[in-house]
Amino acid sequence: MAVQLYKLPISAPPKPINPISRPIKMLTTNTISVTSQASSTEKVLSKRKLPILLFDIMDTIVRDPFYHDVPEFFSDDSGDGFLVSSLMPFKELMECKHPTAWIEFEKGLIDERELAKIFFKDCRPLDLEGLKNCMKRGYSYMGGVEALLKDLKENNYEMHAFTNYPDWPAVRSSIFSNANAHLCSCSDIAVKQECKRKPDADAYLEVLRRLEVDPGNCIFIDDRMTNVEAAQNVGILGIQFKDAASLRRELSNMGVETCSKNEDALNTS
């Protein structure tokens, strides 16, 4: 069931922000003013540590099996089908698949049964259960990311998933089974209800409205620069994910505490 969208009022798109040159002033006990179209009054949220961190999931927190494992699943010698050759599996998979079916699935416009029917342009059969099992086996943390998430959680940062990944319970449970130990409730569910996806500006504004936070008090991390730039265009600070070590450095340069408390104690002893 779709919910009514209230956009944050903005007079003009803010200029993109260089995250390294704009350190964030950390607020731990001060209050946050939240603007709402429905009301001009300020809502006060106390003791909310800033910034709030918004994480993409695929190839940012976990490796994306679609690029690494799914082409092999469909290759001649995989034992699962005959859909593409073993020479250029990913390229041929892209040529065979329906151009918009997956996007429609991400937005919740079609369910998995309809996806299976139209996944390929020529409507050839799809082993849906085999595909789901292939993807579930392929999820694993990107190197060093789990340790970073643990340190951020230990330092009491509020972290949310902001991903285009579809509401696919059988597969999502594999992705978030461990990540949920570090991330808060996934904000992308709210966006799915509105059929929005990155890099649409409305997707970012909907997440800000749901979290009741100003854009300048958020940092968004994504491996795709297009999505990072879209976040910056609505005033959210952005970092392109390359690897966990560089992300830790960039967050630290922006004033985020990325060291574990035990490590801090050893450095000060």
ChimeraX commands (.cxc) that place a marker at each C-alpha (Angstrom):
marker #1 position 0.00,0.00,0.00 radius 0.5
marker #1 position 1.51,3.30,-1.05 radius 0.5
marker #1 position 1.93,6.05,1.51 radius 0.5
marker #1 position 1.58,9.75,0.82 radius 0.5
marker #1 position 4.88,11.43,0.08 radius 0.5
marker #1 position 5.77,14.72,1.73 radius 0.5
marker #1 position 8.75,16.35,0.05 radius 0.5
marker #1 position 11.17,18.46,2.02 radius 0.5
marker #1 position 10.78,22.05,0.79 radius 0.5
marker #1 position 13.91,23.22,-0.97 radius 0.5
marker #1 position 14.10,26.47,-2.87 radius 0.5
marker #1 position 16.92,25.41,-5.17 radius 0.5
marker #1 position 19.14,22.34,-5.49 radius 0.5
marker #1 position 22.25,22.81,-3.34 radius 0.5
marker #1 position 25.63,22.76,-5.01 radius 0.5
marker #1 position 27.55,19.46,-4.78 radius 0.5
marker #1 position 29.69,19.31,-1.68 radius 0.5
marker #1 position 33.27,18.13,-1.46 radius 0.5
marker #1 position 33.02,15.84,1.56 radius 0.5
marker #1 position 36.67,16.03,2.54 radius 0.5
marker #1 position 36.78,19.82,2.63 radius 0.5
marker #1 position 33.60,20.11,4.71 radius 0.5
marker #1 position 34.13,18.38,8.08 radius 0.5
marker #1 position 30.93,17.74,10.01 radius 0.5
marker #1 position 30.50,19.26,13.43 radius 0.5
marker #1 position 29.51,16.37,15.65 radius 0.5
marker #1 position 26.36,16.82,17.73 radius 0.5
marker #1 position 25.65,14.35,20.51 radius 0.5
marker #1 position 23.36,16.19,22.90 radius 0.5
marker #1 position 22.17,19.17,20.92 radius 0.5
marker #1 position 18.77,19.15,19.25 radius 0.5
marker #1 position 17.98,18.79,15.56 radius 0.5
marker #1 position 15.47,20.96,13.72 radius 0.5
marker #1 position 13.41,19.01,11.20 radius 0.5
marker #1 position 11.40,20.79,8.51 radius 0.5
marker #1 position 8.10,19.29,7.35 radius 0.5
marker #1 position 5.77,20.43,4.58 radius 0.5
marker #1 position 2.83,19.36,6.72 radius 0.5
marker #1 position 3.81,21.72,9.52 radius 0.5
marker #1 position 6.10,24.72,9.97 radius 0.5
marker #1 position 6.80,23.84,13.59 radius 0.5
marker #1 position 10.12,22.31,14.53 radius 0.5
marker #1 position 10.32,18.77,15.81 radius 0.5
marker #1 position 13.00,18.23,18.40 radius 0.5
marker #1 position 14.99,15.00,18.54 radius 0.5
marker #1 position 17.37,14.93,21.49 radius 0.5
marker #1 position 20.54,12.91,21.98 radius 0.5
marker #1 position 20.72,11.75,18.38 radius 0.5
marker #1 position 24.33,11.41,17.33 radius 0.5
marker #1 position 25.18,12.92,13.98 radius 0.5
marker #1 position 25.87,12.37,11.18 radius 0.5
marker #1 position 23.43,9.63,10.23 radius 0.5
marker #1 position 25.06,7.18,7.85 radius 0.5
marker #1 position 23.17,5.84,4.81 radius 0.5
marker #1 position 24.70,2.79,3.14 radius 0.5
marker #1 position 24.12,1.29,-0.25 radius 0.5
marker #1 position 24.24,-2.51,0.01 radius 0.5
marker #1 position 25.38,-4.16,-3.23 radius 0.5
marker #1 position 29.14,-3.88,-3.84 radius 0.5
marker #1 position 29.31,-1.50,-0.87 radius 0.5
marker #1 position 28.48,-3.72,2.11 radius 0.5
marker #1 position 28.19,-7.07,0.33 radius 0.5
marker #1 position 29.43,-8.31,-3.02 radius 0.5
marker #1 position 26.77,-8.34,-5.73 radius 0.5
marker #1 position 26.33,-11.89,-7.09 radius 0.5
marker #1 position 24.53,-10.59,-10.15 radius 0.5
marker #1 position 27.84,-9.56,-11.66 radius 0.5
marker #1 position 29.96,-12.34,-10.20 radius 0.5
marker #1 position 27.82,-15.49,-10.00 radius 0.5
marker #1 position 24.60,-15.13,-12.00 radius 0.5
marker #1 position 26.25,-15.14,-15.45 radius 0.5
marker #1 position 27.98,-18.41,-14.58 radius 0.5
marker #1 position 24.64,-19.82,-13.41 radius 0.5
marker #1 position 23.27,-19.26,-16.90 radius 0.5
marker #1 position 26.37,-20.44,-18.78 radius 0.5
marker #1 position 26.47,-23.60,-20.90 radius 0.5
marker #1 position 28.75,-25.52,-18.59 radius 0.5
marker #1 position 27.05,-24.64,-15.31 radius 0.5
marker #1 position 24.59,-27.50,-15.46 radius 0.5
marker #1 position 21.69,-25.09,-14.88 radius 0.5
marker #1 position 20.75,-24.12,-18.40 radius 0.5
marker #1 position 21.68,-23.19,-21.91 radius 0.5
marker #1 position 20.91,-19.52,-21.92 radius 0.5
marker #1 position 24.25,-17.94,-22.75 radius 0.5
marker #1 position 27.58,-19.16,-24.02 radius 0.5
marker #1 position 30.66,-19.51,-21.83 radius 0.5
marker #1 position 32.70,-17.03,-23.89 radius 0.5
marker #1 position 31.14,-13.71,-22.83 radius 0.5
marker #1 position 28.47,-14.68,-20.32 radius 0.5
marker #1 position 27.77,-11.31,-18.73 radius 0.5
marker #1 position 27.60,-9.41,-22.03 radius 0.5
marker #1 position 25.30,-12.00,-23.55 radius 0.5
marker #1 position 23.16,-12.11,-20.43 radius 0.5
marker #1 position 22.62,-8.38,-20.74 radius 0.5
marker #1 position 21.63,-8.82,-24.37 radius 0.5
marker #1 position 19.17,-11.62,-23.56 radius 0.5
marker #1 position 17.44,-10.19,-20.48 radius 0.5
marker #1 position 14.40,-7.94,-20.59 radius 0.5
marker #1 position 15.57,-4.28,-20.42 radius 0.5
marker #1 position 13.19,-3.12,-17.67 radius 0.5
marker #1 position 11.98,-6.26,-15.86 radius 0.5
marker #1 position 14.49,-6.05,-13.00 radius 0.5
marker #1 position 13.87,-2.33,-12.47 radius 0.5
marker #1 position 10.13,-2.98,-12.32 radius 0.5
marker #1 position 10.81,-5.73,-9.78 radius 0.5
marker #1 position 12.98,-3.38,-7.70 radius 0.5
marker #1 position 10.18,-0.84,-7.63 radius 0.5
marker #1 position 7.63,-3.44,-6.59 radius 0.5
marker #1 position 5.61,-3.04,-9.78 radius 0.5
marker #1 position 5.80,-6.78,-10.51 radius 0.5
marker #1 position 6.27,-9.81,-8.25 radius 0.5
marker #1 position 8.78,-12.64,-8.62 radius 0.5
marker #1 position 6.35,-14.78,-10.63 radius 0.5
marker #1 position 5.95,-12.05,-13.22 radius 0.5
marker #1 position 9.72,-11.49,-13.17 radius 0.5
marker #1 position 10.26,-15.15,-14.01 radius 0.5
marker #1 position 7.90,-14.85,-16.98 radius 0.5
marker #1 position 9.55,-11.82,-18.55 radius 0.5
marker #1 position 13.15,-12.03,-17.28 radius 0.5
marker #1 position 14.30,-12.87,-20.81 radius 0.5
marker #1 position 13.22,-11.02,-23.93 radius 0.5
marker #1 position 12.10,-14.20,-25.66 radius 0.5
marker #1 position 10.23,-15.42,-22.55 radius 0.5
marker #1 position 12.33,-18.58,-22.25 radius 0.5
marker #1 position 11.84,-20.38,-18.92 radius 0.5
marker #1 position 13.72,-19.17,-15.86 radius 0.5
marker #1 position 14.77,-21.44,-13.01 radius 0.5
marker #1 position 13.65,-18.95,-10.37 radius 0.5
marker #1 position 14.47,-21.10,-7.35 radius 0.5
marker #1 position 17.88,-21.95,-8.76 radius 0.5
marker #1 position 18.56,-18.27,-9.38 radius 0.5
marker #1 position 17.58,-17.35,-5.82 radius 0.5
marker #1 position 19.81,-20.06,-4.37 radius 0.5
marker #1 position 22.69,-18.90,-6.57 radius 0.5
marker #1 position 22.31,-15.34,-5.32 radius 0.5
marker #1 position 21.98,-16.32,-1.66 radius 0.5
marker #1 position 25.19,-18.33,-1.86 radius 0.5
marker #1 position 26.99,-15.36,-3.38 radius 0.5
marker #1 position 26.43,-12.79,-0.64 radius 0.5
marker #1 position 29.43,-12.02,1.56 radius 0.5
marker #1 position 30.84,-8.90,3.17 radius 0.5
marker #1 position 33.17,-6.71,1.16 radius 0.5
marker #1 position 36.66,-6.92,2.65 radius 0.5
marker #1 position 37.00,-4.92,5.87 radius 0.5
marker #1 position 33.43,-3.59,5.83 radius 0.5
marker #1 position 32.07,-5.71,8.67 radius 0.5
marker #1 position 34.83,-4.49,11.01 radius 0.5
marker #1 position 34.10,-0.87,10.04 radius 0.5
marker #1 position 30.37,-1.33,10.69 radius 0.5
marker #1 position 31.14,-2.80,14.11 radius 0.5
marker #1 position 33.33,0.16,15.02 radius 0.5
marker #1 position 30.72,2.66,13.84 radius 0.5
marker #1 position 28.02,0.91,15.83 radius 0.5
marker #1 position 30.26,0.82,18.90 radius 0.5
marker #1 position 30.58,4.60,18.54 radius 0.5
marker #1 position 26.76,4.88,18.54 radius 0.5
marker #1 position 26.20,6.02,14.96 radius 0.5
marker #1 position 22.77,5.57,13.46 radius 0.5
marker #1 position 23.14,3.60,10.22 radius 0.5
marker #1 position 20.52,2.73,7.63 radius 0.5
marker #1 position 20.44,0.72,4.42 radius 0.5
marker #1 position 19.47,2.77,1.38 radius 0.5
marker #1 position 19.37,0.40,-1.56 radius 0.5
marker #1 position 17.39,-0.22,-4.72 radius 0.5
marker #1 position 17.33,-3.94,-3.96 radius 0.5
marker #1 position 13.81,-5.40,-4.32 radius 0.5
marker #1 position 11.60,-6.48,-1.44 radius 0.5
marker #1 position 12.48,-10.15,-1.96 radius 0.5
marker #1 position 12.21,-11.84,1.47 radius 0.5
marker #1 position 13.73,-15.18,0.44 radius 0.5
marker #1 position 16.89,-13.43,-0.76 radius 0.5
marker #1 position 16.99,-10.34,1.45 radius 0.5
marker #1 position 17.18,-12.48,4.58 radius 0.5
marker #1 position 20.54,-13.77,3.37 radius 0.5
marker #1 position 21.83,-10.24,2.73 radius 0.5
marker #1 position 20.74,-8.71,6.00 radius 0.5
marker #1 position 21.11,-11.65,8.38 radius 0.5
marker #1 position 24.47,-10.31,9.54 radius 0.5
marker #1 position 24.19,-6.70,8.41 radius 0.5
marker #1 position 21.12,-6.19,10.61 radius 0.5
marker #1 position 23.38,-6.58,13.60 radius 0.5
marker #1 position 24.94,-3.28,12.62 radius 0.5
marker #1 position 22.34,-1.41,10.55 radius 0.5
marker #1 position 19.09,0.06,11.78 radius 0.5
marker #1 position 15.74,-0.72,10.15 radius 0.5
marker #1 position 16.15,-0.52,6.40 radius 0.5
marker #1 position 14.96,2.81,5.06 radius 0.5
marker #1 position 14.71,1.47,1.52 radius 0.5
marker #1 position 11.43,-0.27,2.39 radius 0.5
marker #1 position 9.80,3.15,2.74 radius 0.5
marker #1 position 11.10,4.15,-0.68 radius 0.5
marker #1 position 9.80,0.93,-2.26 radius 0.5
marker #1 position 6.31,1.85,-1.09 radius 0.5
marker #1 position 6.59,4.98,-3.23 radius 0.5
marker #1 position 8.09,3.13,-6.26 radius 0.5
marker #1 position 11.18,5.32,-6.15 radius 0.5
marker #1 position 14.79,4.34,-6.67 radius 0.5
marker #1 position 18.23,5.90,-6.73 radius 0.5
marker #1 position 19.32,8.18,-8.33 radius 0.5
marker #1 position 15.88,9.86,-8.39 radius 0.5
marker #1 position 15.93,12.93,-6.15 radius 0.5
marker #1 position 12.55,11.99,-4.66 radius 0.5
marker #1 position 14.04,8.73,-3.33 radius 0.5
marker #1 position 16.59,10.66,-1.26 radius 0.5
marker #1 position 14.01,13.19,-0.08 radius 0.5
marker #1 position 11.68,10.38,1.00 radius 0.5
marker #1 position 14.41,8.80,3.12 radius 0.5
marker #1 position 15.17,12.17,4.73 radius 0.5
marker #1 position 11.48,12.62,5.51 radius 0.5
marker #1 position 11.20,9.14,6.99 radius 0.5
marker #1 position 14.28,9.64,9.17 radius 0.5
marker #1 position 13.25,13.20,10.10 radius 0.5
marker #1 position 16.70,14.65,9.52 radius 0.5
marker #1 position 18.18,17.51,7.53 radius 0.5
marker #1 position 20.26,16.51,4.49 radius 0.5
marker #1 position 23.43,18.14,5.79 radius 0.5
marker #1 position 23.33,15.82,8.80 radius 0.5
marker #1 position 23.58,12.68,6.63 radius 0.5
marker #1 position 26.43,10.93,4.83 radius 0.5
marker #1 position 25.54,8.60,1.96 radius 0.5
marker #1 position 27.96,5.86,0.85 radius 0.5
marker #1 position 27.54,4.11,-2.52 radius 0.5
marker #1 position 29.88,2.45,-5.00 radius 0.5
marker #1 position 28.21,4.26,-7.92 radius 0.5
marker #1 position 29.24,7.87,-8.37 radius 0.5
marker #1 position 25.94,8.68,-10.12 radius 0.5
marker #1 position 24.08,7.84,-6.91 radius 0.5
marker #1 position 26.56,9.80,-4.78 radius 0.5
marker #1 position 26.19,12.90,-6.97 radius 0.5
marker #1 position 22.40,12.64,-6.77 radius 0.5
marker #1 position 22.66,12.63,-2.97 radius 0.5
marker #1 position 24.93,15.67,-3.03 radius 0.5
marker #1 position 22.45,17.49,-5.26 radius 0.5
marker #1 position 19.84,17.40,-2.48 radius 0.5
marker #1 position 22.37,18.46,0.15 radius 0.5
marker #1 position 23.44,15.07,1.52 radius 0.5
marker #1 position 27.16,14.54,1.98 radius 0.5
marker #1 position 28.41,11.74,-0.23 radius 0.5
marker #1 position 31.29,9.28,-0.45 radius 0.5
marker #1 position 31.94,6.89,-3.31 radius 0.5
marker #1 position 32.84,3.48,-1.90 radius 0.5
marker #1 position 36.08,2.01,-3.27 radius 0.5
marker #1 position 37.25,-0.14,-0.38 radius 0.5
marker #1 position 36.82,-0.29,3.38 radius 0.5
marker #1 position 40.19,1.28,4.19 radius 0.5
marker #1 position 39.62,4.38,2.06 radius 0.5
marker #1 position 36.05,4.69,3.36 radius 0.5
marker #1 position 37.32,4.62,6.93 radius 0.5
marker #1 position 39.81,7.39,6.09 radius 0.5
marker #1 position 37.22,9.57,4.36 radius 0.5
marker #1 position 34.73,9.20,7.20 radius 0.5
marker #1 position 37.46,10.09,9.68 radius 0.5
marker #1 position 38.36,13.19,7.62 radius 0.5
marker #1 position 34.71,14.23,7.89 radius 0.5
marker #1 position 34.79,14.01,11.68 radius 0.5
marker #1 position 33.27,10.54,12.09 radius 0.5
marker #1 position 34.72,8.40,14.88 radius 0.5
marker #1 position 35.84,5.22,13.10 radius 0.5
marker #1 position 38.16,3.67,15.70 radius 0.5
marker #1 position 36.88,1.17,18.22 radius 0.5
marker #1 position 36.80,2.29,21.83 radius 0.5
marker #1 position 39.37,-0.35,22.74 radius 0.5
marker #1 position 41.73,1.03,20.10 radius 0.5
marker #1 position 41.21,4.58,21.38 radius 0.5
marker #1 position 42.02,3.42,24.91 radius 0.5
marker #1 position 45.26,1.81,23.76 radius 0.5
marker #1 position 46.29,4.96,21.87 radius 0.5
marker #1 position 45.74,7.17,24.91 radius 0.5
marker #1 position 47.33,4.86,27.48 radius 0.5
marker link #1:1,2 radius 0.2
marker link #1:2,3 radius 0.2
marker link #1:3,4 radius 0.2
marker link #1:4,5 radius 0.2
marker link #1:5,6 radius 0.2
marker link #1:6,7 radius 0.2
marker link #1:7,8 radius 0.2
marker link #1:8,9 radius 0.2
marker link #1:9,10 radius 0.2
marker link #1:10,11 radius 0.2
marker link #1:11,12 radius 0.2
marker link #1:12,13 radius 0.2
marker link #1:13,14 radius 0.2
marker link #1:14,15 radius 0.2
marker link #1:15,16 radius 0.2
marker link #1:16,17 radius 0.2
marker link #1:17,18 radius 0.2
marker link #1:18,19 radius 0.2
marker link #1:19,20 radius 0.2
marker link #1:20,21 radius 0.2
marker link #1:21,22 radius 0.2
marker link #1:22,23 radius 0.2
marker link #1:23,24 radius 0.2
marker link #1:24,25 radius 0.2
marker link #1:25,26 radius 0.2
marker link #1:26,27 radius 0.2
marker link #1:27,28 radius 0.2
marker link #1:28,29 radius 0.2
marker link #1:29,30 radius 0.2
marker link #1:30,31 radius 0.2
marker link #1:31,32 radius 0.2
marker link #1:32,33 radius 0.2
marker link #1:33,34 radius 0.2
marker link #1:34,35 radius 0.2
marker link #1:35,36 radius 0.2
marker link #1:36,37 radius 0.2
marker link #1:37,38 radius 0.2
marker link #1:38,39 radius 0.2
marker link #1:39,40 radius 0.2
marker link #1:40,41 radius 0.2
marker link #1:41,42 radius 0.2
marker link #1:42,43 radius 0.2
marker link #1:43,44 radius 0.2
marker link #1:44,45 radius 0.2
marker link #1:45,46 radius 0.2
marker link #1:46,47 radius 0.2
marker link #1:47,48 radius 0.2
marker link #1:48,49 radius 0.2
marker link #1:49,50 radius 0.2
marker link #1:50,51 radius 0.2
marker link #1:51,52 radius 0.2
marker link #1:52,53 radius 0.2
marker link #1:53,54 radius 0.2
marker link #1:54,55 radius 0.2
marker link #1:55,56 radius 0.2
marker link #1:56,57 radius 0.2
marker link #1:57,58 radius 0.2
marker link #1:58,59 radius 0.2
marker link #1:59,60 radius 0.2
marker link #1:60,61 radius 0.2
marker link #1:61,62 radius 0.2
marker link #1:62,63 radius 0.2
marker link #1:63,64 radius 0.2
marker link #1:64,65 radius 0.2
marker link #1:65,66 radius 0.2
marker link #1:66,67 radius 0.2
marker link #1:67,68 radius 0.2
marker link #1:68,69 radius 0.2
marker link #1:69,70 radius 0.2
marker link #1:70,71 radius 0.2
marker link #1:71,72 radius 0.2
marker link #1:72,73 radius 0.2
marker link #1:73,74 radius 0.2
marker link #1:74,75 radius 0.2
marker link #1:75,76 radius 0.2
marker link #1:76,77 radius 0.2
marker link #1:77,78 radius 0.2
marker link #1:78,79 radius 0.2
marker link #1:79,80 radius 0.2
marker link #1:80,81 radius 0.2
marker link #1:81,82 radius 0.2
marker link #1:82,83 radius 0.2
marker link #1:83,84 radius 0.2
marker link #1:84,85 radius 0.2
marker link #1:85,86 radius 0.2
marker link #1:86,87 radius 0.2
marker link #1:87,88 radius 0.2
marker link #1:88,89 radius 0.2
marker link #1:89,90 radius 0.2
marker link #1:90,91 radius 0.2
marker link #1:91,92 radius 0.2
marker link #1:92,93 radius 0.2
marker link #1:93,94 radius 0.2
marker link #1:94,95 radius 0.2
marker link #1:95,96 radius 0.2
marker link #1:96,97 radius 0.2
marker link #1:97,98 radius 0.2
marker link #1:98,99 radius 0.2
marker link #1:99,100 radius 0.2
marker link #1:100,101 radius 0.2
marker link #1:101,102 radius 0.2
marker link #1:102,103 radius 0.2
marker link #1:103,104 radius 0.2
marker link #1:104,105 radius 0.2
marker link #1:105,106 radius 0.2
marker link #1:106,107 radius 0.2
marker link #1:107,108 radius 0.2
marker link #1:108,109 radius 0.2
marker link #1:109,110 radius 0.2
marker link #1:110,111 radius 0.2
marker link #1:111,112 radius 0.2
marker link #1:112,113 radius 0.2
marker link #1:113,114 radius 0.2
marker link #1:114,115 radius 0.2
marker link #1:115,116 radius 0.2
marker link #1:116,117 radius 0.2
marker link #1:117,118 radius 0.2
marker link #1:118,119 radius 0.2
marker link #1:119,120 radius 0.2
marker link #1:120,121 radius 0.2
marker link #1:121,122 radius 0.2
marker link #1:122,123 radius 0.2
marker link #1:123,124 radius 0.2
marker link #1:124,125 radius 0.2
marker link #1:125,126 radius 0.2
marker link #1:126,127 radius 0.2
marker link #1:127,128 radius 0.2
marker link #1:128,129 radius 0.2
marker link #1:129,130 radius 0.2
marker link #1:130,131 radius 0.2
marker link #1:131,132 radius 0.2
marker link #1:132,133 radius 0.2
marker link #1:133,134 radius 0.2
marker link #1:134,135 radius 0.2
marker link #1:135,136 radius 0.2
marker link #1:136,137 radius 0.2
marker link #1:137,138 radius 0.2
marker link #1:138,139 radius 0.2
marker link #1:139,140 radius 0.2
marker link #1:140,141 radius 0.2
marker link #1:141,142 radius 0.2
marker link #1:142,143 radius 0.2
marker link #1:143,144 radius 0.2
marker link #1:144,145 radius 0.2
marker link #1:145,146 radius 0.2
marker link #1:146,147 radius 0.2
marker link #1:147,148 radius 0.2
marker link #1:148,149 radius 0.2
marker link #1:149,150 radius 0.2
marker link #1:150,151 radius 0.2
marker link #1:151,152 radius 0.2
marker link #1:152,153 radius 0.2
marker link #1:153,154 radius 0.2
marker link #1:154,155 radius 0.2
marker link #1:155,156 radius 0.2
marker link #1:156,157 radius 0.2
marker link #1:157,158 radius 0.2
marker link #1:158,159 radius 0.2
marker link #1:159,160 radius 0.2
marker link #1:160,161 radius 0.2
marker link #1:161,162 radius 0.2
marker link #1:162,163 radius 0.2
marker link #1:163,164 radius 0.2
marker link #1:164,165 radius 0.2
marker link #1:165,166 radius 0.2
marker link #1:166,167 radius 0.2
marker link #1:167,168 radius 0.2
marker link #1:168,169 radius 0.2
marker link #1:169,170 radius 0.2
marker link #1:170,171 radius 0.2
marker link #1:171,172 radius 0.2
marker link #1:172,173 radius 0.2
marker link #1:173,174 radius 0.2
marker link #1:174,175 radius 0.2
marker link #1:175,176 radius 0.2
marker link #1:176,177 radius 0.2
marker link #1:177,178 radius 0.2
marker link #1:178,179 radius 0.2
marker link #1:179,180 radius 0.2
marker link #1:180,181 radius 0.2
marker link #1:181,182 radius 0.2
marker link #1:182,183 radius 0.2
marker link #1:183,184 radius 0.2
marker link #1:184,185 radius 0.2
marker link #1:185,186 radius 0.2
marker link #1:186,187 radius 0.2
marker link #1:187,188 radius 0.2
marker link #1:188,189 radius 0.2
marker link #1:189,190 radius 0.2
marker link #1:190,191 radius 0.2
marker link #1:191,192 radius 0.2
marker link #1:192,193 radius 0.2
marker link #1:193,194 radius 0.2
marker link #1:194,195 radius 0.2
marker link #1:195,196 radius 0.2
marker link #1:196,197 radius 0.2
marker link #1:197,198 radius 0.2
marker link #1:198,199 radius 0.2
marker link #1:199,200 radius 0.2
marker link #1:200,201 radius 0.2
marker link #1:201,202 radius 0.2
marker link #1:202,203 radius 0.2
marker link #1:203,204 radius 0.2
marker link #1:204,205 radius 0.2
marker link #1:205,206 radius 0.2
marker link #1:206,207 radius 0.2
marker link #1:207,208 radius 0.2
marker link #1:208,209 radius 0.2
marker link #1:209,210 radius 0.2
marker link #1:210,211 radius 0.2
marker link #1:211,212 radius 0.2
marker link #1:212,213 radius 0.2
marker link #1:213,214 radius 0.2
marker link #1:214,215 radius 0.2
marker link #1:215,216 radius 0.2
marker link #1:216,217 radius 0.2
marker link #1:217,218 radius 0.2
marker link #1:218,219 radius 0.2
marker link #1:219,220 radius 0.2
marker link #1:220,221 radius 0.2
marker link #1:221,222 radius 0.2
marker link #1:222,223 radius 0.2
marker link #1:223,224 radius 0.2
marker link #1:224,225 radius 0.2
marker link #1:225,226 radius 0.2
marker link #1:226,227 radius 0.2
marker link #1:227,228 radius 0.2
marker link #1:228,229 radius 0.2
marker link #1:229,230 radius 0.2
marker link #1:230,231 radius 0.2
marker link #1:231,232 radius 0.2
marker link #1:232,233 radius 0.2
marker link #1:233,234 radius 0.2
marker link #1:234,235 radius 0.2
marker link #1:235,236 radius 0.2
marker link #1:236,237 radius 0.2
marker link #1:237,238 radius 0.2
marker link #1:238,239 radius 0.2
marker link #1:239,240 radius 0.2
marker link #1:240,241 radius 0.2
marker link #1:241,242 radius 0.2
marker link #1:242,243 radius 0.2
marker link #1:243,244 radius 0.2
marker link #1:244,245 radius 0.2
marker link #1:245,246 radius 0.2
marker link #1:246,247 radius 0.2
marker link #1:247,248 radius 0.2
marker link #1:248,249 radius 0.2
marker link #1:249,250 radius 0.2
marker link #1:250,251 radius 0.2
marker link #1:251,252 radius 0.2
marker link #1:252,253 radius 0.2
marker link #1:253,254 radius 0.2
marker link #1:254,255 radius 0.2
marker link #1:255,256 radius 0.2
marker link #1:256,257 radius 0.2
marker link #1:257,258 radius 0.2
marker link #1:258,259 radius 0.2
marker link #1:259,260 radius 0.2
marker link #1:260,261 radius 0.2
marker link #1:261,262 radius 0.2
marker link #1:262,263 radius 0.2
marker link #1:263,264 radius 0.2
marker link #1:264,265 radius 0.2
marker link #1:265,266 radius 0.2
marker link #1:266,267 radius 0.2
marker link #1:267,268 radius 0.2
marker link #1:268,269 radius 0.2
view
